[in-house]
Structures are given as structure tokens and as C-alpha cells.
Amino acid sequence: MRVREHQYFLDNIGDVKSASDLVSNRRLLSVALGAFGLQDDIDSKFFVQKILQDGTKSDDALANRLADARYQKFSDAFGFGPGEVRKTGLQTNMAEVVRLSNLEAFEASVGEQEGSMRIALFAQRELHELASQPISDDAKWFNLMGQPPLRQMFEVALGLPSSFGQINLDKQLGVFREKLQAVTGSSELTQFTDPDGLEKITTRYLARAQINELSGRSDSSSIALLLLQS
């Protein structure tokens, strides 16, 4: 089924000339969104079209105003925004979309069995790419904080509560840096261009995620036992 949909995408995406064209073809849109982990937006057509039409060149483009950086990557992949080059006719670019879709599908299938493993697989790909970007370390951190899977991975790996996301962004950045410094000896994300550094933070995340899960089960068992005894 997936192979057929991907082939359909490659055979037909070249005919798509606008954001409206893409949004109006559910089969194409499903592959396009799925490549960036945004498949849940398949029925939000007005929202998705706005993301695509605005592009990413303007500061007030919708994708640039959202905390989730995946929308920027999604919009940029197709180039429908003002001043951008449309990429739907570029076979290499569209083949990359299909490759990402395959990766997302694989990670999703793994995630059905183990959610933390899906996040770890996502991180192996995205964290290395982010760490390698020629931008400031602050920009890398804010990008990470805007990607829910990476953010969750670091919150768990560094022992931060989920409510941590409610405080001021600059304060969050300071805490993230301080915690990472204590764990790895460096507060900079550039360290994750090194496969060993990437492996260490991923292993730490998986270990802590397992501990949290076992702790949750233990708490649930204790509550169930109390209820049975009452």
C-alpha cells in the first residue's frame, strides 16, 4: 500500500503548480504531510494551504510563527511561497520527500510497539542534522525546543518535568544548557555532530524513559492494590 502511494506521489507531484493543487489532492497531501510527521493535519486544509502559500522567507509567514519547526521544513520542501522556487518539478527533491515519508512510516510502526524508540530513531536523524547547521547555538536550541519529539527526548534525558515548557523561553534555554553541561560537559548542541555524543544522549534518554515507564507501572499497581484492599 505504501509503495503504491509513494509511486503515485512521484508520478503526479510534478503536475502540482500551487499550494491549492497539493491540498486538493488528498493522496499527494497524505504523503507530503507524512514525510514531516504532520499527517494529523490532513483534514486542516485551510491551515495547510496557508503554511504552503506563505512560504518561509518572511518573518510573519505562518510557518515561522509556529513553535513546531516541522512546519517550516514542510513549507520549504515545496517552495510555493513568495520569492521561492517551486520544487514539485524537481525529481531529486520529491524523491527526498518520499524517503522521509518512508522513514516516518518506519518510525511510526516501531512507535506502535515502543513510543520512546520512535523518538530515539527520530533523534538519530534530526538531532545530527540540527547540530550540523551553520547557525548560532541559541538558534539551534530554539529549533530543538520547537520540535516536540526532540524536546521530549531532552526533557526526559535531562530529568525535566513536562510542566517545564510553561516557563519563559529564555529561562528554558538557560536550564537546558545548564542540565546538558552537567551531563555531557558541554552546553552546545554542536557536540551531537559526533556519533558518540549522539549515541550517549540517545542511550540516556532510552534508559530514563524505561525507568519512568516502570515507575509509572509500579505506581499504577500500587493504586490498584489499594483499591482492591479497600
Buried (B, 14 or more C-beta within 10 A) or exposed (E): EEEEBBEBBBEEBEEBEBBBBBBEBEEBBBBBBBBBBBBEBBEBBEEBBBBBBBBBEBEEBBBBEEEBBBBBBBBBBBBBBEEBEBBBBBEEBBBBBBEBBBBBBEBBEBBEEBBBBBBBBBBBEBBBEBBEEEEEBEEBBBBBBBBBBBBBBBBBBBEBEEEBBEEEEEEBBBEBBEBBEEBBEEBBBBBBBEEEBBEBBBEBBBEBBEEEEEEEEEEEEEEEEEEEEE
